[in-house]
Amino acid sequence: MTERIAIVTGGAGGIGYHTALGLARQDRQVIIASRDRVRGEAAATRIGAAWWELNLGDLASVRRFAHRFLAAYAELDLLINNAGVMALPRSVTADGFERQFGVNHLGHFALTGLLLPALTLSGRSRVVTVTSGLHRRGRIDFDDLMGERRYSKFGAYMQSKLANVLFALELGRRAPITSVLAHPGVAHTDLARTGNPLRSVLIALARISAQSAEAGALPLLHAATGPDVVTGDAYGPDGPGERRGAPTRIAVSDRGRDEEDARRLWAISEQLTGVRYGTVSIPE
């Protein structure tokens, strides 16, 4: 029987970990892709997965990961683009990109494109891109994508989450794979605790309205494995404000469905990352 292989970025903790755990329980061969070796290997050991190093804020690391995967496997069934950072003071990635846009969008754009040969060969593959309900308040500032003129921590985060939506829907239009979206609602994770000056406010809000990371992973797992899922779908919690609850199909914003913006963002992303879909090669 052909192995069913799944990659979960950011799978060492939080929602990513519970997503990886759920997939491992379905007898999938799971690769946890994350930066921290200690946390990654510990998480992988607990669920019987593998840990591979991946830093989405460094395109050289993304290329090394893709090269390693394509050297080891011909096909990839499932890619969960989950890892992310939230509301950070302005900083840049190894390649000079504003960190939230660089990690949350450009890193996953490059990773997906580099793994596309294995995804398309599978014939049954899915890519699940994790966004946020806050994408509805985002806008793509094409004149200042990197926040060099004016920067807002949450504005940059919402822009990156809207970019996730535009990317996933455009991927579904361009590639012969099932490309879908998911968001976890409000969940107890490390995302709101790392490098965030507003951590006390976010933690207080989380205590009031958040669900567990395990519950937050359920929309991702449904998007990844549900038999009724089709390209272009988006899933999130069914409770008030999509903050918590059981997985259900949800709507994305009008901005997220803007095909002209999606094509423009796609072209810019190819230029910035050097990853051009359809002509992807992995340099030695």
Secondary structure, 3 states (H helix, E strand, C coil): CCCCEEEEECCCCHHHHHHHHHHHCCCCEEEEEECCHHHHHHHHHHHCCEEEECCCCCHHHHHHHHHHHHHHCCCCCEEEECCCCCCCCCCECCCCCEHHHHHHHHHHHHHHHHHHHHHHHHCCCEEEEECCHHHHHCCCCCCCCCCCCCCCHHHHHHHHHHHHHHHHHHHHHHCCCEEEEECCCCECCCCCCCCCCCHHHHHHHHHHHCECHHHHCHHHHHHHHCCCCCCCCEEEECCHHHCCCCEEECCCCCHHHCHHHHHHHHHHHHHHHCCCCCCCCCCC
